[in-house]
């Protein structure tokens, strides 16, 4: 770790590198300081950002003989947080009732502010506006493009061009370095949200650690043995890997009943059973629940399995910074990916972790999983080796309902060296649950139009032509067997997706028919209404699976059907490529 003297020396020689080192060393401290004053994480992020920028603009005033750099930064951050707190209070109760004298903005106190303002004013008015929106208001290129009615590429090009002009027009260069320092701060503060624990993945919650089981537990229970192999809590979820051991006859008679106590609002998510082998059955148990108030470094829970209590002790796991864990690539506001490579028995394995930030969360399967092949051309996850050869990866076989936050990817025989990981696109889901959207649709024997627009995260689903069809077999897979014999009548409903972001499209947006009852025929239960995706292959080779709309089946002479859309079930394809340079060490060496 760099000393304060070395950081200050680097800051004088190379402002960008110095600010990067400073932020890496003290962003955690400043985050904690601001978090004590502010509740909103966006406010905290902006105040930490502002504190680093303010320090840069007056870092020559810092006197190490009068105090530590740590304390100096903490004071600046606390002042920023208090000012933001007062601003928020005035907004809540009115300026007249809450007037208070404050420190002026750090930029207003910068000695070279006039020079910066003159340089900005000399730019093309549109270029000046883009720079001010970018660095003074913290807007992303995408947000600027939407606000100004420009294309994303136009904003990026004008931003780069105008920043170069600004650099040439300022004699000292101090103000430009400060702007670049702000940009570095934005990137590093996004990373501040993430901690990494080997074996358990990325932690996106800076206020709560990952808790891991101290030691394995075994217990005898009615002719078989319970063995808790591992357990951990992360981001409101508790996961446990449990193995039952005993005679095959005894195990075949068991039904696993599990409960958990010790968390707030605990609920069971899933109990997944693996394949039985040699008198053993593995289970993955998942519960949701928050940490009790006052939880420190130790989390005590009780897992009860078929009436047998297992007292658990979990401790806060030591987390490392993302930059120390592996190699990463981040976007401005949509998160990114962390790659942790290793060689095992001469083969390259890369653990790929989503770094989720913003409105959408990347699926741990990246470009695979349930909707693999939907929404565009299938492209492999690959690495480029030092000799220029390309190795395609294959993900480990995993259960999509396992709760795992990352997957290992296998690339075959490889040597130590410099590689580049290429992830061409990923599938995503919306980060937070939303209210279901329902519509009423009349079913007629003549062609009609739904003309309904459903506003969903990331875009709009438009429902159009509705017409009767003889059978769903030519439109949708999985709805052809036996449905004709069950007395369903069928319709096809055309749909179109309009994206807010050209890089992100809805690969699959399921609509669910709300059934008003079920009927039993020969022991088989049939819902009054069913739906399925209407898919059509493209002309590409191999064909791309595209969603054209929906098929709707109705029984019992239904004249209409209720359809519901749950935003959390929509799968998005994010066509944003990630190219991540990686250094792969020899098997005996440690990762950087």
N, C-alpha and C positions, 0 to 999 in steps of 0.2 A: 504493500500500500504506500502511496506517495505521502511524503511529509508536507506540512503546510508550506514550508519554505520552497520545496520543489514545485508545488502547485503554483505558487505565486511567480516563481521564476519562469515556469512554462507559460503562464498567462501573459507575461511580458514579451516572451519570444514568439509565441504562437497563440493568439487569442482564442481561436476555435478549439485547439487541442487543450488549452488551459481550462477553458470553460467546461469542456467535456469531462476532464478529470475532476474538476471541482464539483460538478453536478453529480458525478458518479459517487464521489466520496460523501457528499452532505445532503443529497436530496431526501434521504430517509429521515434525517434529523429535522430538516425544514418541514417535511410533510407532517411529522409528529407535532411540531410546534404549532403549525396552522390548524391542525385537526383538533387541538384543544380549545380553539376559539370558534371554529366554524364546523357546521354539520354537513354542508353540501360539498361533495367531493369535487365538483367542477370549480367551486369557489376556492377550495384548497389548492387544486392544481394551478389555477390562475395566480394565486398569491405566491406560491412557491416559484412559479415562473417569473413573476414580477420581482421577487426578492433577489434572484440570481441576476436579473438584468440590472436592477438598481445597484447591486454590489459591483458589477462590471463597470458601470458608468462612473463610479467613484472609488474604485479599488485602490487608487493611488493614495487615498486618505487613510487607509488602514495602517495602523501602527501596531506591530506585533508586541511591542514593549508594554502596551496599555491593556492587552488582553488577547485571548486566543481567537483564531479565525472562526472556530466553531461557535464561540459566544457572539462574535460580531455578526455572523450570518443569522444566528437565531434571533437577535434583536431586530434586524431588518425584517425577517419573516414575520415576527410577532406584530410589528407595527403595521405591516401590510394586511395581516389577518384582522387586526382590530379595526383598521380603516374599512375593510370590506364588511365587517360586522356592522359598523355604523351605517354604511351605505344601505345595507339590507334592511336595517331597522327603520331608516328614514323612508324607504320605499313602502314599508309595512304601515307605519303610523303617521306619515306625513312629515315633510321637512320642517314645518313651523313648530311642531311639537317635539322635534328631536334634532335641533340645530346644535352642532358641536364643532369646535375648531379642530382641524386635522392637519397632518403633515401634507404638504403639496406632493403632487405626483412626482416620482423619481425622474421621469423624463423632463419635467419642467425645470428641475434643478441641474440638469446636465450642462456642463460648461460649453459644450459644443453643439447645443441644441439649435442655435441660430444657423450654424453652418449646415447642419443636416436639413433644416427647413428650407434653406435657400437651394440646396441641391435637389430636394424633392420637387420644389416649385419649378425648377428648370426642366423637369422631365415632361414628356407628353402627358396631358391631363389624365388620360385613361391609365397610363403606366403608373402615375403617381397614385391614383385611386386604388389600383391593384396592390401596390406596395403597402399603402396605409391599411387596407382591409386585411392584408396578410399578416403584417407584423404589429400593427397597433390594435387591431380588433380581434386577432387570433383566428381569422377565418381560414378554412381550407381552400385549396384551389377549386374543388368541386362546389363549395358554397359560393365562392366568388363568381364562378361561371354562371350559376343559377341566378344570382342576384343581378348581375350585369347583362344577362341574356347573351352570353358568349359561349363558345364551345370550350370544353375542358382543355383541349390542346392549345387553343389560342391563349388562354390564361397562363398556361405553363410557359409557353414561348415568350410572351410579353414580360412575365415575371423575371425570367432568366436574363432577358435582354436589358431590362430596366435596372436590375441589380448591378449588372456590369457597368452601365453608364453612371450609376450612383457612385460606385467605387472609384471610377476615374475622376469624378468631379469633386471629390472630397480630398483635400490635401493631406490631412493627417491620417485619415482612415479609421479613427477611433469610433465614430458613430456607426460606420458600416460593420465593424467588428462586433459592436454591441447588438446590431440587428441579427447578424449571423449567430451570435451567442444565444439570442432569444430562440432562434430556430433550433439550435442544438438542444436548448432546454426543453422545448416541446417534445422532441424525440425521446430524450432521456426520462422525462417525467412520465411518459406513457409506459416506459419500461419499469418505472418505480412501482407500478401496480403489481408487478409480477415477482414472485419468489419461486425457487425451484428446489424440489426435494427428490433426489434420485429414488426411483422405484414407485413414487407416488405422483409425480408430475408437477404441473405448474399451479401455483397458488395465485389467484387474481385478487384476493382480498387482503389489502395491507393491514387491516385491523384484526385479523384472526389468522393464526398459524394453521398449518396442517398438523393434526395429532395422529400419532402412530402407536401401535401396540408395543408394549415394553417387551413382553415375552409370550411365546406360544402357550396355549392352555390345553389340557386334556381332562376329560371327565368320563366316568363310567355312567351309563344310562340304560338300564333295562335290557341287558344282553348285547349291548353294542357300545362302542366308544365314540365320544365326541372329541374332535381335535380342531381347535381354532388355530389355523395356520397364520393368519394375518388379519388385521383390522385397522382401519384408519378413518378419520373424519376430515373432510375438506369441503369448504363452501356449502355448508348446510346439508351435506350428505354423509352418512355413515355407511361404510362398506365392510363386509367381513367375508373371508374365505374359510369355509368350514368343511371338514371331511368327516364322514361317518364310516366307521370300520366295524366289521362283524361278518357273520356268516351271510352268504347270499340269500338264504331263505329268510333270515331275520330282517335284512335290509329291504327285501322286496315287499315286506309287510308294512314298512314305515311310511307315514305321511309326516312331513316336516312342518311343525308349527313353531314359529319363532316370534319373539317380541323383544323390544328394547326399552329400557328405562334409563333416565339420566339426562336426556336432552329435552329442550322446550318444544312443545308442539310436535312430538315425534309421531310419525306415521310410516307404515310399511309401504315400500315402493314395489319391491319384487323379491321373490325367492326362486332362483334359477338353479336347476339341477343339471349336473354334467353327466357324462356317460359312466356307468358302473364298470369297474374293472378290478379284478383280484380282491374282491371283498371290500372295496372302497367306493364311496359315492361322494364326489365333490359338490359343494353348493356355493353359490354367491348370493349373499343376503344384502339388500340395499334398503336403508331407511332414510327418511328425511327428518331433520330436526335442528334447532338452533342451540347455540351454547348457552348454558345457564349464566345468569348475571354473576360477574365476579370470577369467572373461570380463569385460572392462572395458567401455569405451565403444565398442570396435570389435569386430565379429564377422566373422571371415574364413571363408568357405565356398568350396566348389568344386561347381558344378553341371555335370554331364557329360551332354551330349545327343548321342545317336548317336555316341559315341566322341570327341566334341569337348569338351574341358574349358573351362569358363568360370569363372575365378577371380573371386569376388565379395567386395566390401568393403561391409559394412553398418555403420552407426553408430547409436548410441542416439539416437532422435528426441526432440526437446524436447516435453515434455508440459505441457498446461495443465490447470488445475482444471476440474472439471465445471461449477462455477458461472460460470466465465469462458467456457466453450465454447458454452453455449446455455442452454436452459431445461429444467428437469427436474421430475419428480415421483417421490417415493420412498415405499414402504410401510415398515412397521416392520421386517420381516425377509425379505420376498420380493422385494426389489429394486424397480426401476421403469423409467422411460423418460427418455431425453434427446432433446430436439428441437432441431435446429440449422436455423433457417429462413434462406432467402435469396430474393431476387428475381433472376430471369434472364430477360431479354427481356420484362419485364413480367409474368411468371408466377411464382407462388409455388411454391417447392420446399422441402420439409422433409425433412432427413435424420433418421430416427428410429432411435436406438441403444438396444438393451436394456441396462439396468444390472442385470446378473445378480448376485443375492445370495441365498444359501440353497440349498434342496434342488432347486429347479427353475430351468431356463433358458428364457427367452423366445425363441421362434423369430424370426429376423430378419424373416420375412414377416408377423409380427404376427398378423393374422386371415386370412391367405391361405395359399398353399402347398398341399401335397399333401392335407391334410385340410380344406380350406376348405369351410364349410357343414356340418361335422359337429358334433353335440353341442348345437346351439341355433340360434336365429334369426340369420341373417346380417345384420350391421349394418356400415355403412361407417365408415372412418376419415375424419373431417371436420374442418374448421376453421370457427369462427364469426368473420365479418369485423366490422370496427368498425361497419358499418351494420346489423348483425344478420343479414345473409344467411349462409347455410350453403353451404360449398363442399365437395363430396365429393372425396376423394383417390383416386388410382390409383397403385399401386406400379409402379416400373420393372420391366420384364421381366428376370428374373434366374434363373440356374440354382440350384436348391436345393442342389446339391452343389459350389457354387463356393467355399465357405469364407468368403464375405463375412459380416461381422458386423452389417451394417445395410443399409437400403435407402433410396433417395430416393423420396419420395411427391410427386406432382404434383397441384396444386389449381387450375390454370388462371389466368387473368388476375386480378391483385390489385394493390393499392396499399400503400404503407408504412402502418404503423399497429399498433394493439394487436389481436391475434388470440387465440383460444383453440383449442388443438388438442384434439380429443376422440377418444380411442381406447377403444371400448366394451369390448373384450375382447382377449385375446391367446392364442395357442397356445403350449404349453410342452412341454419334455421334461425328464426327470430329469437332474440335473447330473452324476452320476457313474454309471459302469457297475456293474452288480450281476450276481450269479450268475443264470444262467437257471434257471427253474423248470420241471420236467417232470412230467407226469402220464400215467398209463396209462388208456386209455378202451376199454372193451369195446364192440364194435359188434354189435348184435343186430337181428333183423328185427322185434322188438316194441319198443314205447315203453318207455323206462326213465328213470332219473334218474342224473345224474353225481354230484350232491351234493358238489361239490368247491369249496373256497374258496381262492383264491390271493391271498396278501398281497403287494400291490405298493405302490410308493411312492404315498402320497396316498390309499390306500383299499384295498378288497377286491373282487376279481373273483369273483363267485359263478356257478358253472356248474350249471345245473339240468336241465330236461327234454331228453332225447335221443330223436329219433324218425326213422325212415327217410322219405325223400322221393323222388319220381320224378326230379326234375331240379332243379339249382340255379338255373335261369333265373328263377324267381319269387322267389328269396331274395337272390341276390347277383349283382352285375354282374361281368363279366370271367371267369366260370367256365362260361359256357354254350356257347361255340363249341367244337365238336369233342370235348368231353369225353365226351359220350354215346357217340360212336363208338369211343372208346378203352377202353370197358369198365368205367368207374367205376360203383360203387354209391354212393348219396348219403344223408347224414344231416344233420339240422338240430339244432343244440345251442343251447338258450336260455341267455342270460347276463344278469347284472344287476350294476351297479356301485354300490358303497356308498362314498361319499366321506367322508374325514375332515374336509374343509373344504367347506362348502356352496357356496363360490364357485368351487371347482375340481373339475371332473369329467373322467373319461376319455372324450374324444371318440372315440377309437379305440384299442383294445388288441389288436393282432394276436396270434393264436396260430399257431404254425408246426407243421405236421405233419412229424415226423421220418421220412423215407423210408428203407426198408431195401433200396432198390435201384431201378434204372430199367430200362425195357424199350423197345426200339426197334421201331416199326412204320412202315414206309414212310419210313424216314429220320427220323422224329420220335421223340424220347425222352420217355417218360412216367414220372413218379415213381409209386411204389407208393401213396402217399397225398398228398393236397393239402388245403389249407384256404383259406377265404375269409371275409371279413366278411359276416354276414347283416344287411342294412340294410333299414330300413322307414321310409318317409317319414311325416311328421306330417300333421295336418289343417290346419296353418297355410298361409298363402299369402304367399310361395312356401313349399313344404314344407321342413321341417327334416329333415336326414338324421340318423337315430338308429340306433345299433348295437343290434340285438336279440340278437345272438349270432354263431354261426359255422355255416358249412356244411362238411362233411367228406366228401371223396371217397376211396374205397379201391378198389384193383384187385387181381385175383388171389385173390379169396376171403379177404381179410384178416379175421380175427376181432376184431382190435383195432388201435388206433393209439396212438402216443406223441405227445403234444402238448407244445410248449415255449413258454414266455412269456419274452421278453427285456425286462426293465424299461425299457431305453433306447429301445425302439421304441414305447412307449406315448405317445400324443399327448394332452395335457391341454388342455382349454379352461378358461382362468382368466377368469371373468366379473367381473373387477375393472376398473371404468372409470377411465381416466386423463383428467383435464382439466388441461391445461397452458397457462397464459397465456404468450404470446410477444409480443415486440416485433419487428416486421419492419422493418428499415431499408431506406432507398432503396438502389438498386443500387450507387451510388458510395460508400456508407458501409461501414464495417467493422462486423462483428457485435460486440456487447458482450462 
